Amino acid sequence: MDQFMVLSLLFSSFVASLVIAFLKEEWYTLRTLVNIGAAVYKLFVIGYLLLAVYQDRVFEISYPMVSFADFHLKIDPLGLLFVSLSSFLWLLTTFYAVGYLEGSPNRRRFFTFFNLAVTSTMGIALAGNLFTFFLFYELLTLSTYPLVVHRGTKKALSAGGVYLLYTLLGGSLFLICVVILYVLVGDGNFSVGGNTQLKAWATENTHLAGLLFYGLFFGMAVKAAVFPLHGWLTRAMVAPAPVSALLHAVAVVKAGAFGVVRLVYDLYGVETVQSLSLWQPLAYLAGFTIAFGSLMAVFQKELKKRLAYSTISHISYIILGTLIPGPTATMGALLHLVNHGIMKITLFMCVGNYSEAYGIHRVEETRGVGKRMPLTTLALTLASLGLIGLPFTAGYLTKEYLQKGAQLAGAEWAVYLLYASSLLSALYLLPIVFSAWFGKKEFKEERKTRFETGLLMLLPPLITGLLTILIGISTNTPINPLVWVRLIAKREYGEVP
């Protein structure tokens, strides 16, 4: 039974992709039912596993695959946090994509690779060792490429080529480091506190262990869009809005950040990372990426490109919190893994709604759209306030823990950086909000839909927008991600604030 639950969690979206691949293009209703059915089933499985793992049950599967490593799946609190986020947002993105792509060509191809991308993300979260993680990490590259180039335009194909170049080069470095690790250490299993065999080897081979750590980090940093490896992300904005939402909130950049979390906590272990002084240079790099992404976002006129630079900045919040030692910073990093996903997917869906309804793509074109699309603009406003980090929002909760964690670790520079980043976030998000609500513009065409946009495109951003506030005000309730994040930090450090 336990094996079935683990495998069904991983492969439900894979089965959905196979079924959809063989459905005719015009079988719209059946394809939608398969998409939504697989997503809903996954949430039921996650509900069961959350209760079981919270009671310290262990779910682990291992199959011999190659001479030096097994295909190893494991469900632990950290992986389950990422799985829960991805599955919930996958369901909402599925509804949104069905509405967004209504009447568009090649929907069968889109949803086939959409489900393969989610399968890859599930595999990354459930991987019990570095070898299995690498397999799904590269499968994610291959399954998201067709989504990036979905429109088939010259610009889309060019962006897809850049995306492949960046991610395959990063994957090549990752592969080299994986092979070296298994040859020298013999074991790449993820364990609470770090891999025992690797930690023992690292104490005797400090320089080589450090080089290997940096190699693995930069192999993952490509997908996490860490400076200077971020160039693919802004170009990938030519993809449809559901793909942008998937890349930023659910799959690719979050997979890169999650990989860094696994590397620091469950492969090397925080004690080894601290004792070898590996964290400081990378923390400064993450800090620079936060500043760079925030500043670049301020000067972007295209909405999706502005949000892309925002993602570059905010993903490095997760990396910075992971690298700064101490349970408080850890909690801030993991909270942002969840909260950023919810807030950023809201923004991309809202921008997608503006584009579909009125052809709005640039900041200056949003003038007065809030009067025509008040619910979409309400969701955009809530998510923007959350990313800025105002009190009673999910983003405030994140930044509070990150700043306290940095202060406790003696990294005062990070505290000031986070304040500056919040200010810059306000500078690039509030002009959109004010323009939408208070700008003046005449809209000649009248919308013929019953709502301001299709209901399938309206409800998902409203749900995630409201969650931005709900998470911020429900800190002491069992439904808040803070409860699960505290459990993970306690497993890692033994005590939490």
C-alpha positions as CSV (number, residue, x, y, z in Angstrom):
1,M,0.0,0.0,0.0
2,D,2.8,2.4,0.9
3,Q,4.7,1.7,-2.3
4,F,1.5,2.3,-4.3
5,M,0.9,5.7,-2.6
6,V,4.4,6.9,-3.4
7,L,4.4,5.6,-7.0
8,S,0.9,6.9,-7.7
9,L,1.9,10.4,-6.4
10,L,4.8,10.4,-8.8
11,F,3.2,8.8,-11.9
12,S,-0.4,10.0,-11.8
13,S,0.6,13.0,-13.9
14,F,2.7,10.8,-16.1
15,V,-0.2,8.5,-16.9
16,A,-2.3,11.7,-17.6
17,S,0.3,12.8,-20.1
18,L,0.3,9.4,-21.9
19,V,-3.5,9.4,-22.1
20,I,-3.7,13.0,-23.4
21,A,-1.0,12.2,-26.0
22,F,-3.3,9.6,-27.6
23,L,-6.5,11.7,-27.4
24,K,-7.7,13.5,-30.5
25,E,-7.2,17.3,-30.6
26,E,-10.9,17.9,-30.7
27,W,-11.7,15.8,-27.6
28,Y,-11.6,18.8,-25.4
29,T,-13.9,17.6,-22.6
30,L,-12.2,14.3,-22.1
31,R,-8.7,15.9,-22.1
32,T,-9.9,18.4,-19.5
33,L,-11.3,15.6,-17.3
34,V,-8.1,13.7,-17.5
35,N,-6.1,16.8,-16.5
36,I,-8.2,17.8,-13.6
37,G,-8.8,14.2,-12.4
38,A,-5.1,13.5,-12.2
39,A,-4.5,16.8,-10.3
40,V,-7.3,16.2,-7.8
41,Y,-6.2,12.6,-7.2
42,K,-2.7,13.8,-6.4
43,L,-4.1,16.2,-3.8
44,F,-6.0,13.3,-2.1
45,V,-2.8,11.2,-1.9
46,I,-0.9,14.2,-0.5
47,G,-3.5,14.7,2.2
48,Y,-3.0,11.1,3.3
49,L,0.8,11.4,3.2
50,L,0.8,14.7,5.2
51,L,-1.0,13.0,8.1
52,A,1.2,10.0,7.9
53,V,4.5,11.9,7.7
54,Y,3.5,14.2,10.5
55,Q,3.1,11.1,12.7
56,D,6.7,10.1,11.7
57,R,5.9,7.4,9.2
58,V,8.5,6.7,6.6
59,F,7.8,6.1,3.0
60,E,10.8,4.9,1.0
61,I,11.3,2.9,-2.3
62,S,14.5,1.8,-3.9
63,Y,15.1,-0.1,-7.2
64,P,18.5,-1.2,-8.5
65,M,19.2,0.9,-11.6
66,V,23.0,1.3,-12.3
67,S,26.0,-0.3,-10.6
68,F,26.8,2.7,-8.4
69,A,23.3,4.0,-7.5
70,D,19.6,3.0,-7.1
71,F,16.5,4.7,-8.3
72,H,15.5,5.9,-4.8
73,L,12.2,7.6,-3.8
74,K,11.6,9.0,-0.3
75,I,8.8,11.0,1.2
76,D,10.1,13.3,4.0
77,P,8.7,16.6,5.3
78,L,10.9,18.7,3.0
79,G,10.0,16.8,-0.1
80,L,6.3,16.8,0.9
81,L,6.4,20.6,1.3
82,F,7.5,21.0,-2.3
83,V,5.1,18.3,-3.5
84,S,2.1,19.9,-1.8
85,L,3.0,23.4,-3.2
86,S,3.5,22.0,-6.7
87,S,0.4,19.9,-6.7
88,F,-1.9,22.6,-5.4
89,L,-0.6,25.2,-7.9
90,W,-0.7,22.6,-10.7
91,L,-4.4,22.1,-10.2
92,L,-5.1,25.8,-10.3
93,T,-2.8,26.3,-13.3
94,T,-4.6,23.4,-15.1
95,F,-7.9,25.2,-14.7
96,Y,-6.3,28.5,-15.9
97,A,-4.6,26.9,-18.9
98,V,-7.8,25.2,-20.0
99,G,-9.5,28.6,-20.1
100,Y,-6.5,30.5,-21.5
101,L,-5.9,28.0,-24.4
102,E,-9.6,27.6,-25.3
103,G,-9.8,27.6,-29.1
104,S,-6.0,27.6,-29.5
105,P,-4.2,25.0,-31.7
106,N,-1.9,22.2,-30.3
107,R,-3.6,21.9,-26.9
108,R,-3.0,18.1,-26.9
109,R,0.8,18.7,-27.2
110,F,0.7,21.4,-24.6
111,F,-1.0,19.4,-21.9
112,T,1.1,16.3,-22.7
113,F,4.3,18.1,-21.9
114,F,2.6,20.2,-19.2
115,N,1.9,16.9,-17.3
116,L,5.4,15.6,-18.0
117,A,6.8,18.7,-16.5
118,V,4.8,18.2,-13.4
119,T,5.9,14.5,-13.2
120,S,9.5,15.8,-13.3
121,T,8.9,18.2,-10.5
122,M,7.3,15.5,-8.4
123,G,10.4,13.3,-9.0
124,I,12.7,16.1,-8.0
125,A,10.8,16.5,-4.7
126,L,10.6,12.8,-4.0
127,A,14.2,11.9,-5.0
128,G,15.9,10.1,-2.2
129,N,19.4,10.4,-3.6
130,L,21.4,12.7,-5.9
131,F,21.3,10.2,-8.8
132,T,17.5,10.1,-8.9
133,F,17.3,13.9,-8.4
134,F,19.6,14.4,-11.4
135,L,17.4,12.1,-13.6
136,F,14.2,14.1,-13.0
137,Y,16.1,17.4,-13.0
138,E,17.2,16.8,-16.6
139,L,13.8,15.4,-17.5
140,L,12.3,18.7,-16.4
141,T,14.5,20.5,-18.9
142,L,13.3,18.3,-21.8
143,S,9.7,18.5,-20.8
144,T,9.5,22.3,-20.4
145,Y,11.3,23.1,-23.6
146,P,8.2,22.3,-25.8
147,L,6.2,24.6,-23.5
148,V,8.6,27.5,-23.9
149,V,8.5,27.2,-27.7
150,H,4.7,26.3,-27.8
151,R,3.7,29.3,-30.0
152,G,6.3,28.3,-32.6
153,T,7.3,31.8,-33.5
154,K,10.8,32.9,-34.4
155,K,11.1,34.7,-31.0
156,A,9.8,31.6,-29.2
157,L,12.2,29.3,-30.9
158,S,15.1,31.6,-30.2
159,A,14.1,31.8,-26.5
160,G,13.8,28.0,-26.4
161,G,17.3,27.7,-27.8
162,V,18.7,30.0,-25.2
163,Y,16.8,28.0,-22.5
164,L,18.3,24.7,-23.7
165,L,21.8,26.2,-23.9
166,Y,21.7,27.4,-20.3
167,T,20.0,24.4,-18.8
168,L,22.0,21.8,-20.6
169,L,25.3,23.4,-19.8
170,G,24.2,23.6,-16.2
171,G,23.1,20.0,-16.4
172,S,26.5,18.9,-17.8
173,L,28.3,20.5,-14.9
174,F,25.8,18.8,-12.6
175,L,26.4,15.4,-14.2
176,I,30.1,15.7,-13.9
177,C,29.9,16.5,-10.2
178,V,27.4,13.7,-9.6
179,V,29.8,11.2,-11.2
180,I,32.7,12.5,-9.2
181,L,30.8,12.3,-6.0
182,Y,29.7,8.7,-6.5
183,V,33.2,7.7,-7.6
184,L,35.0,9.4,-4.6
185,V,32.3,8.9,-1.9
186,G,30.3,6.0,-3.1
187,D,27.0,7.2,-1.7
188,G,24.7,10.2,-2.6
189,N,21.7,9.5,-0.4
190,F,19.8,12.4,1.2
191,S,19.7,12.2,5.0
192,V,18.6,14.6,7.7
193,G,21.7,16.4,8.8
194,G,23.6,15.3,5.7
195,N,25.0,12.1,4.2
196,T,27.2,10.5,6.8
197,Q,29.6,9.0,4.3
198,L,30.0,12.3,2.5
199,K,30.5,14.3,5.7
200,A,33.3,11.9,6.8
201,W,35.0,12.2,3.4
202,A,34.7,16.0,3.4
203,T,36.5,16.3,6.7
204,E,39.5,14.6,5.2
205,N,39.3,16.2,1.7
206,T,38.2,19.7,2.5
207,H,39.4,21.5,-0.7
208,L,38.0,18.8,-3.0
209,A,34.8,18.7,-1.0
210,G,34.5,22.5,-1.4
211,L,35.1,22.4,-5.1
212,L,32.5,19.6,-5.5
213,F,30.0,21.6,-3.5
214,Y,30.4,24.7,-5.6
215,G,30.1,22.6,-8.8
216,L,26.9,21.1,-7.6
217,F,25.6,24.5,-6.6
218,F,26.3,26.2,-9.9
219,G,24.8,23.2,-11.8
220,M,21.6,23.9,-9.9
221,A,21.9,27.7,-9.9
222,V,21.1,27.8,-13.7
223,K,17.5,26.8,-13.1
224,A,17.4,29.0,-10.0
225,A,18.4,31.9,-12.2
226,V,21.3,33.0,-10.0
227,F,23.4,35.9,-11.5
228,P,25.1,35.6,-14.0
229,L,23.2,32.4,-15.0
230,H,19.8,34.1,-15.3
231,G,19.7,35.1,-18.9
232,W,17.4,32.3,-20.1
233,L,14.5,33.3,-17.7
234,T,13.8,36.8,-19.2
235,R,13.8,35.4,-22.7
236,A,11.4,32.6,-21.8
237,M,8.7,35.2,-21.2
238,V,7.5,34.7,-24.8
239,A,5.8,31.6,-23.6
240,P,2.0,31.6,-22.9
241,A,0.9,32.9,-19.4
242,P,0.3,29.4,-18.0
243,V,3.8,28.4,-19.0
244,S,5.3,31.5,-17.3
245,A,3.3,30.7,-14.2
246,L,4.6,27.1,-14.3
247,L,8.2,28.2,-14.8
248,H,8.2,30.8,-12.1
249,A,6.0,29.3,-9.4
250,V,5.8,25.6,-9.7
251,A,8.6,24.0,-11.7
252,V,11.9,25.2,-13.1
253,V,13.2,28.0,-10.9
254,K,11.7,26.4,-7.8
255,A,13.3,23.1,-8.7
256,G,16.7,24.9,-8.8
257,A,16.1,26.5,-5.4
258,F,14.9,23.2,-4.0
259,G,18.0,21.5,-5.2
260,V,20.2,24.0,-3.3
261,V,18.1,23.3,-0.2
262,R,18.7,19.5,-0.6
263,L,22.4,20.1,-1.3
264,V,22.9,22.2,1.9
265,Y,20.7,20.3,4.3
266,D,20.5,16.7,3.2
267,L,23.6,16.0,1.3
268,Y,26.5,18.0,2.8
269,G,24.6,19.0,6.0
270,V,24.7,22.5,7.6
271,E,27.5,21.6,9.9
272,T,29.8,20.6,7.1
273,V,28.8,23.7,5.0
274,Q,29.6,25.9,8.0
275,S,32.8,24.1,9.1
276,L,34.3,24.3,5.5
277,S,33.1,28.0,5.3
278,L,31.3,27.2,2.0
279,W,28.3,29.4,2.6
280,Q,29.6,32.9,2.8
281,P,30.7,33.5,-0.9
282,L,27.5,32.0,-2.2
283,A,25.4,34.0,0.3
284,Y,27.1,37.2,-1.1
285,L,26.3,36.0,-4.6
286,A,22.6,35.4,-3.6
287,G,22.5,38.9,-2.1
288,F,23.9,40.4,-5.2
289,T,21.3,38.6,-7.3
290,I,18.6,39.9,-5.0
291,A,19.8,43.5,-5.6
292,F,20.4,43.0,-9.3
293,G,17.0,41.5,-10.0
294,S,15.2,44.1,-8.0
295,L,17.0,47.0,-9.7
296,M,16.5,45.6,-13.2
297,A,12.8,45.0,-12.5
298,V,12.3,48.7,-11.8
299,F,13.4,49.7,-15.3
300,Q,11.4,47.1,-17.3
301,K,8.4,48.4,-19.3
302,E,7.0,45.0,-20.3
303,L,4.9,43.4,-17.6
304,K,6.2,39.8,-17.9
305,K,9.8,40.9,-18.1
306,R,9.3,43.0,-15.0
307,L,7.9,40.0,-13.2
308,A,10.8,37.8,-14.5
309,Y,13.4,40.0,-13.0
310,S,11.3,40.0,-9.8
311,T,11.6,36.2,-9.8
312,I,15.3,36.4,-10.3
313,S,15.5,38.5,-7.1
314,H,13.0,36.6,-5.0
315,I,14.3,33.1,-5.7
316,S,17.6,34.2,-4.3
317,Y,15.7,35.0,-1.0
318,I,15.3,31.2,-0.7
319,I,19.0,30.5,-1.5
320,L,20.2,33.2,0.9
321,G,18.0,31.9,3.7
322,T,19.2,28.3,3.0
323,L,22.9,29.3,3.2
324,I,22.7,31.5,6.3
325,P,23.2,29.2,9.3
326,G,20.4,28.8,11.9
327,P,16.8,27.5,12.1
328,T,15.2,31.0,11.8
329,A,16.8,31.7,8.4
330,T,15.9,28.2,7.3
331,M,12.2,28.8,8.2
332,G,12.3,32.1,6.2
333,A,13.8,30.3,3.2
334,L,11.3,27.5,3.2
335,L,8.4,29.8,3.8
336,H,9.4,31.8,0.8
337,L,9.6,28.6,-1.3
338,V,5.8,28.3,-0.7
339,N,4.8,32.0,-0.4
340,H,6.6,33.2,-3.4
341,G,5.0,30.5,-5.5
342,I,1.6,31.5,-4.4
343,M,2.2,35.2,-4.9
344,K,4.1,35.0,-8.2
345,I,1.6,32.7,-9.9
346,T,-1.1,35.2,-9.0
347,L,0.7,38.0,-10.8
348,F,1.4,36.0,-13.9
349,M,-2.2,34.8,-14.1
350,C,-3.4,38.4,-13.7
351,V,-1.0,39.7,-16.4
352,G,-2.2,36.9,-18.6
353,N,-5.8,38.0,-18.1
354,Y,-4.9,41.6,-19.0
355,S,-3.3,40.3,-22.2
356,E,-6.2,38.1,-23.2
357,A,-8.9,40.6,-22.4
358,Y,-7.4,43.8,-23.8
359,G,-4.0,43.0,-25.3
360,I,-2.1,44.7,-22.4
361,H,1.6,43.8,-22.3
362,R,3.3,47.0,-21.0
363,V,3.1,48.9,-17.8
364,E,1.7,52.1,-19.4
365,E,-1.1,50.1,-21.0
366,T,-2.6,49.1,-17.6
367,R,-4.1,52.6,-17.1
368,G,-7.7,52.2,-15.9
369,V,-7.9,48.5,-16.5
370,G,-8.9,48.0,-12.8
371,K,-12.2,49.6,-13.6
372,R,-12.9,47.0,-16.3
373,M,-11.3,44.0,-14.5
374,P,-11.7,44.7,-10.8
375,L,-11.4,41.1,-9.5
376,T,-8.3,40.4,-11.5
377,T,-6.8,43.7,-10.3
378,L,-7.8,42.9,-6.7
379,A,-5.8,39.7,-7.0
380,L,-2.9,41.5,-8.5
381,T,-3.0,44.1,-5.7
382,L,-3.0,41.5,-3.0
383,A,-0.1,39.5,-4.5
384,S,1.9,42.8,-5.1
385,L,1.5,43.8,-1.4
386,G,2.6,40.3,-0.4
387,L,5.8,40.5,-2.5
388,I,6.6,43.9,-1.1
389,G,6.2,42.4,2.3
390,L,3.6,44.5,4.0
391,P,2.2,43.3,7.3
392,F,-0.6,40.7,7.3
393,T,0.6,39.2,4.1
394,A,2.5,36.0,3.3
395,G,5.5,38.0,2.2
396,Y,5.8,39.8,5.5
397,L,6.0,36.5,7.3
398,T,8.8,35.4,5.0
399,K,10.9,38.5,5.4
400,E,10.4,38.6,9.1
401,Y,12.1,35.2,9.5
402,L,14.8,35.9,7.0
403,Q,15.7,39.2,8.6
404,K,15.7,37.7,12.1
405,G,17.8,34.7,10.9
406,A,20.3,37.0,9.2
407,Q,20.6,39.1,12.4
408,L,21.1,36.1,14.6
409,A,23.8,34.8,12.3
410,G,25.6,38.1,12.3
411,A,24.9,38.8,8.7
412,E,23.7,42.4,9.2
413,W,24.3,43.2,5.6
414,A,21.5,40.8,4.6
415,V,19.0,42.6,6.9
416,Y,19.6,45.9,5.1
417,L,19.6,44.2,1.8
418,L,16.1,42.7,2.4
419,Y,14.8,46.1,3.5
420,A,16.2,47.6,0.3
421,S,14.7,44.8,-1.8
422,S,11.3,45.5,-0.3
423,L,11.6,49.1,-1.2
424,L,12.6,48.3,-4.8
425,S,9.7,45.7,-5.0
426,A,7.4,48.6,-4.1
427,L,8.9,50.7,-6.8
428,Y,8.3,48.1,-9.6
429,L,4.9,46.8,-8.4
430,L,3.0,49.7,-7.0
431,P,3.1,51.7,-10.3
432,I,1.2,48.8,-11.9
433,V,-1.3,48.7,-9.1
434,F,-1.9,52.5,-9.1
435,S,-2.0,52.7,-12.9
436,A,-4.6,49.9,-13.0
437,W,-6.9,51.4,-10.4
438,F,-6.4,55.2,-10.9
439,G,-5.1,55.6,-14.4
440,K,-7.5,57.0,-17.1
441,K,-8.0,55.3,-20.4
442,E,-10.8,54.8,-22.8
443,F,-11.6,51.2,-23.7
444,K,-13.4,51.1,-27.1
445,E,-14.3,47.5,-27.2
446,E,-16.8,45.9,-24.8
447,R,-16.2,42.4,-23.4
448,K,-18.9,39.9,-24.4
449,T,-18.2,37.5,-21.5
450,R,-20.4,37.2,-18.5
451,F,-17.4,38.0,-16.2
452,E,-14.5,40.2,-16.8
453,T,-12.7,37.2,-18.3
454,G,-13.4,33.5,-18.5
455,L,-14.3,32.0,-15.1
456,L,-11.6,29.4,-15.4
457,M,-9.1,32.2,-15.8
458,L,-10.6,34.4,-13.0
459,L,-11.0,32.0,-10.1
460,P,-7.4,30.7,-9.8
461,P,-5.7,34.1,-9.3
462,L,-8.5,35.1,-6.9
463,I,-7.9,32.0,-4.8
464,T,-4.1,32.5,-4.7
465,G,-4.5,36.2,-4.1
466,L,-6.7,35.7,-1.1
467,L,-4.2,33.0,0.1
468,T,-1.6,35.7,0.2
469,I,-3.6,37.4,3.0
470,L,-4.8,34.2,4.7
471,I,-1.3,32.9,5.2
472,G,-0.3,36.3,6.6
473,I,-3.0,36.4,9.2
474,S,-3.3,32.7,10.2
475,T,0.2,32.1,11.6
476,N,-1.1,30.1,14.6
477,T,-3.4,27.7,12.7
478,P,-2.6,24.2,11.4
479,I,-3.3,25.2,7.8
480,N,-0.4,27.7,7.7
481,P,2.8,26.5,5.9
482,L,4.7,27.8,9.0
483,V,3.6,24.7,10.9
484,W,5.3,22.4,8.3
485,V,8.3,24.6,7.9
486,R,8.9,24.6,11.7
487,L,8.8,20.8,11.6
488,I,11.5,20.7,8.9
489,A,13.7,23.2,10.7
490,K,13.4,21.2,14.0
491,R,14.5,18.0,12.2
492,E,17.5,19.9,10.9
493,Y,18.6,21.8,14.0
494,G,16.8,20.1,16.9
495,E,15.2,23.4,18.1
496,V,13.3,26.2,16.5
497,P,12.2,29.7,17.6
